[in-house]
Amino acid sequence: VKSHVPNLKSMHFPDHHDFTISDFHSMQQCMATMPQDTILLTTEKDAMRMINNPHLPHSLRSYIHYLPIETKLINEQDTFIKILKDYVREN
């Protein structure tokens, strides 16, 4: 993203972070200093955590965009599927 967005501001949170009122307040303050067409870009996982958070201000909702999570098996897809099916069958 940094190579395509000249006016990028980053905020870092730990994995599985429970967003707080203070976190959202910091996001609002940052957004207030940015141009009108600014978006809040996050991972799909964090976007869902944010959207489902009761403390998310309504004013931030329309700015949230996310990078979708996609999994691809490059090698040995059939072997992986067999292992997975065997595991599910046994458990």
C-alpha positions in Angstrom: 0.0 0.0 0.0 2.8 2.4 0.9 4.2 2.3 -2.7 0.8 3.4 -4.1 -0.4 5.9 -1.5 1.8 8.9 -0.9 -0.2 10.3 2.1 -0.4 7.1 4.1 -0.8 7.2 7.9 -0.5 3.9 9.8 -1.9 2.8 13.1 -0.7 -0.5 14.5 -2.6 -2.8 16.9 -1.8 -6.2 18.2 -3.3 -9.3 16.7 -6.8 -10.1 18.1 -7.1 -6.6 19.5 -10.4 -5.5 21.0 -10.8 -2.0 19.8 -11.6 0.6 22.5 -13.4 3.9 22.5 -9.9 5.5 22.7 -8.8 3.6 19.6 -11.8 4.9 17.6 -11.2 8.4 18.9 -7.6 8.2 17.7 -8.9 7.0 14.3 -11.4 9.9 14.1 -8.6 12.4 15.0 -6.4 11.0 12.3 -9.2 11.0 9.7 -9.9 14.6 10.5 -6.4 15.6 9.3 -6.7 13.8 6.0 -8.3 14.8 2.7 -12.1 14.2 2.2 -11.6 11.1 0.0 -9.5 9.3 2.6 -10.4 5.7 3.5 -9.6 3.6 6.6 -8.0 0.4 5.2 -7.6 -2.7 7.3 -7.7 -6.4 7.1 -11.0 -8.3 6.7 -10.6 -9.8 10.1 -10.1 -6.4 11.8 -12.8 -4.8 9.8 -15.3 -7.4 11.1 -14.1 -6.8 14.6 -14.5 -3.1 14.2 -17.9 -3.2 12.6 -19.3 -5.5 15.3 -17.9 -3.3 18.1 -20.6 -1.3 19.9 -18.1 1.6 20.4 -17.5 2.2 16.7 -18.7 5.7 15.9 -21.2 5.9 13.1 -19.1 8.6 11.5 -16.3 6.0 10.8 -18.4 3.2 9.3 -18.5 4.6 5.8 -14.7 5.0 5.7 -13.8 1.4 6.5 -12.5 -0.7 3.6 -10.7 -4.0 4.0 -8.3 -6.3 2.2 -10.1 -9.6 1.8 -8.6 -12.7 3.2 -8.1 -15.4 0.6 -6.4 -18.8 0.9 -5.0 -20.7 -2.0 -3.3 -24.1 -1.9 -0.5 -24.0 -4.4 1.0 -27.5 -3.9 -0.6 -30.8 -3.0 -4.2 -29.7 -2.8 -5.5 -33.2 -3.0 -3.3 -34.4 -0.2 -4.4 -31.5 2.0 -8.1 -32.1 1.3 -7.7 -35.8 2.1 -6.0 -35.0 5.4 -8.7 -32.5 6.3 -11.5 -35.0 5.5 -9.8 -37.7 7.5 -9.5 -35.4 10.4 -13.1 -34.3 10.3 -14.3 -37.9 9.9 -12.3 -39.0 13.0 -13.3 -36.0 15.1 
